[in-house]
């Protein structure tokens, strides 16, 4: 209502179209046909993956789901490469691959941090027992760490705007991905309990890890966000922006499917389902999540423009 009412009353700065230009315009649809077709193919792919996810995951057929997801990815990516201008589909492909290769293998993390130490506490919290885990409270994990996450994401945005906004897209993506990878390896330290062996309490290590990882995550997020805004042709900005963001979000969906399959391969899919949890192989999932995105980095010279982020494309 806060937006709809002022818009209907004409209070916003945008000029309203004259009556004869309002409504459905076939000529504009014809001019934007490639973007419309790509949007439809992407929507069908998303709906297909969602439907398959609802049925196949319940049956434990993660491998089949991953196969379907990869097939739809090839179809949607090929459609974009065939129909869209090279200046748009190349960065779009990179954004999709970056999201898809950042395999979501952290489905067990909540249990690692919140599993209690005793059976009595387990009956109260509903989480399985884990003797050698951090045993954080829900308030600390969800509220305190959530606030820290938000604060340091804002810090990352400020650092980027002050020191990195004039870098080239390629330099920014490579440097920030390297920083994010190094920060992500701190998860291995905590999963292996090396921080306690060094005398660092879990809550102290968690605060430091969350602050560093979220700062680096925002630094890595900013270049692609700027690139999306620069790629939108005049007159169809909203359509292209939604299409670029949609492909990136579709990559995140693929990441979730492949991550679930990887967890089953690593024997981590049963975490949270029994009376006792074991996290012996958790570090392997973290290593995959950290280094697989480097595959997309190899394509940066081919898919990402070399110009500065402050320059027009």
C-alpha positions in Angstrom: 0.0 0.0 0.0 2.9 2.4 0.8 3.9 2.2 -2.9 0.6 1.4 -4.7 -1.4 4.3 -3.3 1.2 7.1 -4.2 1.7 5.5 -7.6 -2.0 5.5 -8.3 -2.4 9.1 -7.2 0.5 10.2 -9.4 2.7 11.3 -6.6 5.9 9.6 -7.8 8.4 11.2 -10.1 7.9 8.9 -13.0 5.7 10.3 -15.8 2.5 8.4 -16.5 2.0 7.0 -20.0 -0.8 8.6 -22.0 -3.9 6.4 -22.3 -3.2 5.3 -25.9 0.1 3.7 -24.8 -1.2 1.8 -21.8 -2.1 -1.9 -21.7 -0.6 -4.8 -23.6 1.7 -3.7 -26.5 2.3 -6.4 -29.0 4.9 -4.5 -30.9 7.1 -4.3 -27.8 6.7 -8.0 -27.2 7.9 -8.7 -30.7 10.9 -6.4 -30.3 11.8 -8.1 -27.0 11.0 -11.7 -28.2 14.4 -13.2 -27.3 14.2 -12.0 -23.7 10.6 -13.2 -23.5 11.5 -16.7 -24.8 14.4 -17.0 -22.4 12.2 -15.9 -19.5 9.6 -18.6 -20.5 12.2 -21.3 -20.8 13.8 -20.3 -17.5 10.3 -20.4 -15.8 9.6 -23.8 -17.2 13.0 -25.1 -16.0 12.4 -23.7 -12.5 8.9 -25.2 -12.2 10.1 -28.5 -13.5 13.0 -28.6 -11.0 10.6 -27.6 -8.2 8.1 -30.4 -9.1 10.9 -33.0 -9.4 12.4 -31.8 -6.1 9.1 -32.3 -4.3 8.8 -35.9 -5.6 12.3 -37.3 -5.9 13.8 -36.0 -2.7 11.1 -37.7 -0.7 12.0 -41.0 -2.4 15.7 -40.4 -1.8 16.6 -40.1 -5.5 19.0 -37.2 -5.3 21.1 -38.5 -8.2 18.1 -38.4 -10.5 17.2 -34.9 -9.3 20.8 -33.7 -10.0 20.6 -35.2 -13.5 17.3 -33.4 -14.3 18.7 -30.1 -12.9 21.8 -30.3 -15.0 19.7 -31.1 -18.1 17.5 -28.1 -17.6 20.6 -26.0 -16.9 22.0 -26.9 -20.3 18.7 -26.2 -22.1 18.2 -22.8 -20.5 21.8 -21.8 -20.9 21.8 -22.9 -24.6 18.6 -20.9 -25.2 20.2 -17.8 -23.7 23.4 -18.2 -25.7 21.4 -18.7 -28.9 18.9 -15.8 -28.6 20.6 -13.1 -26.5 23.4 -10.7 -27.4 26.9 -11.9 -26.5 27.4 -9.0 -24.1 24.5 -10.2 -22.0 24.5 -14.0 -22.2 28.2 -14.3 -21.3 28.0 -12.6 -18.0 24.7 -14.3 -17.4 26.3 -17.7 -17.9 29.1 -16.7 -15.4 26.6 -15.7 -12.8 24.7 -18.9 -13.2 27.9 -21.0 -13.0 29.2 -19.1 -10.0 25.9 -19.8 -8.1 25.6 -23.4 -9.2 29.2 -24.3 -8.4 29.0 -22.8 -4.9 27.5 -26.1 -3.8 25.3 -25.8 -0.7 26.7 -28.4 1.6 25.8 -26.7 4.8 22.5 -28.4 5.6 24.1 -30.0 8.7 25.6 -26.8 10.1 22.7 -25.9 12.4 23.0 -29.2 14.1 26.8 -28.8 14.6 26.3 -25.6 16.4 23.1 -26.4 18.4 23.4 -30.1 19.2 23.5 -30.4 23.1 26.0 -32.4 25.1 23.6 -34.5 27.1 20.5 -36.7 26.6 18.5 -34.5 29.0 19.2 -31.4 27.0 18.4 -33.2 23.8 14.9 -34.0 25.1 14.4 -30.3 25.7 15.8 -28.9 22.5 14.9 -31.6 20.1 18.4 -31.8 18.7 20.5 -35.0 18.8 23.4 -35.3 21.1 26.9 -34.4 20.0 29.6 -34.5 22.7 32.3 -32.6 20.9 30.3 -29.7 19.4 30.1 -26.0 20.3 26.7 -26.3 22.1 25.6 -22.8 21.3 22.3 -21.5 22.5 19.6 -20.7 19.9 19.7 -17.1 21.0 23.4 -16.8 20.4 23.3 -18.7 17.1 20.3 -17.0 15.5 20.2 -13.6 17.1 23.7 -12.6 18.1 25.3 -14.1 15.1 22.5 -12.8 12.8 23.2 -9.2 14.1 27.0 -9.7 13.5 26.3 -11.0 10.0 24.3 -7.9 9.1 26.8 -5.5 10.6 29.7 -6.9 8.8 27.9 -7.2 5.5 27.4 -3.5 5.7 31.1 -3.1 6.5 31.9 -5.1 3.4 29.7 -2.9 1.3 31.5 0.2 2.7 34.9 -1.2 2.1 34.0 -2.1 -1.5 32.6 1.4 -2.2 35.7 3.1 -0.8 38.5 1.0 -2.1 37.3 -1.3 -4.9 34.6 0.5 -6.9 37.1 1.6 -9.7 38.6 -1.8 -10.1 37.9 -3.9 -13.2 35.2 -6.5 -13.0 37.8 -9.3 -13.5 40.2 -8.1 -10.8 37.4 -7.6 -8.3 35.9 -11.0 -8.9 39.2 -12.9 -8.7 40.4 -11.1 -5.5 37.1 -11.3 -3.7 36.6 -15.0 -4.6 40.1 -15.7 -3.2 39.3 -13.8 0.0 36.0 -15.6 0.4 37.7 -19.0 -0.1 40.3 -18.3 2.6 37.6 -17.1 5.0 35.5 -20.2 4.2 38.3 -22.5 5.3 37.8 -21.3 8.9 34.8 -23.7 8.9 37.3 -26.5 8.5 39.2 -25.3 11.6 36.0 -25.3 13.7 34.6 -28.6 12.3 38.0 -30.3 13.1 37.9 -28.6 16.5 41.4 -27.1 16.0 40.3 -23.8 17.5 39.7 -25.5 20.9 43.0 -27.3 20.7 44.6 -23.8 20.3 42.7 -22.6 23.3 40.2 -20.4 21.4 36.7 -20.7 22.8 34.0 -21.6 20.2 32.0 -18.5 20.8 35.0 -16.2 20.2 36.0 -18.1 17.1 32.5 -18.0 15.8 32.2 -14.3 16.2 35.5 -13.7 14.4 34.6 -16.2 11.6 31.1 -14.8 11.0 32.5 -11.2 10.8 35.3 -12.2 8.3 33.1 -14.4 6.2 30.3 -12.0 5.8 32.6 -9.1 5.0 34.2 -11.2 2.2 30.8 -12.5 1.1 29.6 -8.9 0.5 32.8 -8.0 -1.3 32.3 -10.9 -3.6 28.6 -10.1 -4.1 29.1 -6.5 -5.2 30.8 -6.9 -8.6 28.1 -9.1 -10.0 25.4 -6.8 -8.7 27.0 -3.8 -10.4 27.5 -5.8 -13.6 23.8 -6.8 -13.7 22.8 -3.1 -13.4 25.2 -2.1 -16.2 24.1 -4.8 -18.6 20.4 -3.7 -18.8 19.6 -2.1 -22.2 17.6 1.1 -22.2 13.9 0.5 -22.5 13.9 -3.1 -21.1 15.9 -2.6 -17.9 13.4 -4.4 -15.6 13.1 -7.4 -18.0 16.8 -7.9 -18.4 17.5 -7.3 -14.7 14.9 -9.9 -13.7 16.3 -12.4 -16.3 19.8 -12.0 -15.0 18.8 -12.3 -11.4 16.6 -15.2 -12.3 19.4 -17.2 -13.9 21.6 -16.5 -10.8 18.9 -17.7 -8.5 18.3 -20.7 -10.6 22.0 -21.5 -10.1 21.5 -21.4 -6.4 18.6 -23.9 -6.8 20.9 -26.2 -8.7 23.5 -25.7 -5.9 21.0 -26.9 -3.3 20.2 -30.1 -5.2 23.9 -31.0 -5.9 24.7 -30.1 -2.3 22.1 -32.5 -1.0 23.4 -35.3 -3.2 27.0 -34.6 -2.1 26.0 -34.8 1.6 24.5 -38.2 0.9 27.7 -39.3 -0.8 29.8 -38.1 2.2 27.5 -39.8 4.7 26.3 -36.5 6.2 22.6 -36.7 5.1 21.6 -38.6 8.3 22.7 -35.8 10.6 19.8 -34.6 12.7 17.8 -37.7 12.2 19.1 -40.0 14.9 19.8 -39.7 18.6 23.5 -38.9 18.2 25.3 -36.9 15.5 28.8 -37.4 14.2 30.6 -34.7 12.1 33.8 -36.6 11.2 33.5 -35.9 7.5 32.0 -32.4 7.7 35.3 -30.8 6.7 35.2 -32.6 3.3 31.9 -30.9 2.5 33.5 -27.5 3.4 36.5 -28.1 1.2 34.3 -28.9 -1.8 32.1 -25.8 -1.1 35.3 -23.7 -0.9 37.2 -24.8 -4.0 34.6 -25.8 -6.5 33.7 -22.2 -7.3 37.3 -21.7 -8.6 36.2 -23.6 -11.7 34.0 -20.6 -12.6 37.0 -18.3 -12.0 38.8 -19.9 -14.9 36.1 -18.6 -17.2 36.4 -15.0 -16.1 38.6 -13.9 -19.0 36.1 -15.4 -21.5 32.8 -14.3 -19.9 33.4 -11.1 -18.0 34.3 -7.7 -19.6 37.7 -6.3 -18.7 36.5 -2.7 -18.2 36.3 -0.8 -14.9 33.2 -1.2 -12.8 32.8 2.6 -12.8 32.7 2.7 -16.6 29.6 2.2 -18.8 29.4 -1.0 -20.8 
